[in-house]
Amino acid sequence: MKIAISFLDAQLRLHEAVAIDDVAGRDFIGYHSIRKIPAYKGQGHLPGFYWFSGINQLVPYESRLEMFTLMGFDFDGGVIGVLAQPLMLHFERGGQAFRHVPDFLVWREGGGVTVVDVKRAEQAGASRNRRAFESTEVACQHLGWGFEVRTEPDDTHLANMKWLAGYRRRPPRFEAAARELIGCCADGAVSVRHLLAEMERPLLARPTLFHLLWKKVLRFDMTAVLDERSLVYLSTSDVAA
């Protein structure tokens, strides 16, 4: 299989159908999207921009599922860069030529690079998509990158993540409330209701609590919907809020 790549570099120079061997070694940091996401009246998907708190950057998306995928990467942490519509892959296999533009290129702490495609589970198995995914994975292996196909997240996980995402920006008067909340969890798990009841100013402590849960300084059981009965406990990892 022959593979070539088109991309826009950091100076917005277009490189068209470059042999994959000549692309190896490029990190694509600072590069630009190869394709502009369309927006027009009556379209089926809902494009927009997601504020990715981990990198303080707006990242474009083409659908709500892509937005939830970005939110998941933001919530997971460890992402230091994201590029939407990062490159165009050109394939020639068995006398047939086809192209594919992955949805995201993701850089993680420690130097890992991952190409991400987003597709609903019911569509991911279609022959055309399988061909694109399998070929993209081969290209990524050649470049030393990872490859992922993301589908719909679990409903409960998504509900919790969407709620906490509303608190991903650090709230006002954060430090004092954060110290108090963390201190209350030092001896073990505490329910949200009792935790807030212990605070001098519960209304101010509430957004701080949810921000700490977003940053995973405090944790809870993500397999159940977050409510006032949820038990909150101190994380064992050193995650900065």
Beta strands, then each sheet from edge to edge (+ up, - down):
strand 1: 2-8
strand 2: 14-19
strand 3: 48-52
strand 4: 57-61
strand 5: 79-84
strand 6: 88-93
strand 7: 96-100
strand 8: 104-108
strand 9: 113-118
strand 10: 146-150
strand 11: 190-191
strand 12: 218-219
strand 13: 231-234
sheet 1: 2+ 1- 6+ 7-
sheet 2: 3+ 4-
sheet 3: 5+ 8- 9+ 10+
sheet 4: 11+ 13- 12+
end
